[in-house]
Amino acid sequence: MVDFRYHLVSLIAVFMALGIGVILGAGPLQNSIGSVLTDQVDSLRDSRNEAWAQAEESQRESDAYREGMEILSEDVIAGTLEGQNVTIVALPGAGDDAIATHRENLEAAGASVTGTLRVTEEFFSESGASYRTALSGQLDTYVEPADNPMGTLVRGLELILTGTDQSASTLLEVYQSSDNALIEVVDPVTAPADAILFLGVTADEIPEEPDTNRDAIIANGAEFFSAIELPAVYSADGQAGTLLATLRGEGSVSTVDSPMDATALINVPFALTQEISGNAVAWGMAEGAETVLGSPMPIQAVSEVPVDEGTGTDPANPDSTDPTDAGTDGTEETDPATP
């Protein structure tokens, strides 16, 4: 049993410890503790100031790099898309700034931007699957059905971008149905597209919590791009687990990441020349990129060289002669009487 003396001794010990702590803190240890704390505060302040200075320097370097790349891009891309009709198709999340920037950039590369469309979430959402299936079954009058509803709808979209007859106009109206619109027209399509620039979202990050609708959108987006037959480039941000990463894994379409970075101003026109030439590339700074900056592929213009009927020469072989000017076998005729 604990008696009164035990409690008394305990209380005395507590007060003695407290008194010793006060005496030491106010005496011998006062200067050393204060000095240590002061040094730590000064060190943290210096580290903060250094970090701020480094951040400001990095920002200045980044701004200078971007400005230099933008100036450089104007000369580098000039003429690479000369004579090509390119339509911009913005996916959900693509900003107006990105559309305006890349439209101006394509024109600087010599392309004619023949229209701008927005694809709505209805084209990819999980909830819109039933409507897309029903609509695709009604398009056999306009396009040849694909193996799946998404493929058929993509063929209809490509007809809208390339067609010049009533079928394209009718499909455009169908795809803009007010209740379940698949596309919205920003700038009307004025000429058949030779290639398409698809612009996706910027700062595309994977949410911390699982999102089944996001997974469905990515899967439908991959199916969408696998059905594209026109030369096409998809430009968007995104790391592992995004549509960009999925498309790079499949290699079905060319991709350019960081669409608002200066590198994309060079990569997008160059990638379109590669696509038009039959090559799929993946360029930029995100995971899965083959290189930071790509190179263009010269687009060969097909032209007919007229035959000079007066001389009867072959344009590909100017030294050749027309067999009709000589014997039937192309040799000089001789008089049978004269050997």
PyMOL commands that set and color helices and strands:
alter all, ss='L'
color gray80, all
select helices_A, chain A and resi 4-26+28-76+96-108+121-123+129-136+149-162+166-175+212-226+243-250+262-276+323-325
alter helices_A, ss='H'
color red, helices_A
select strands_A, chain A and resi 85-90+112-119+183-187+195-199+232-236+254-257+282-283
alter strands_A, ss='S'
color yellow, strands_A
deselect
rebuild
show_as cartoon
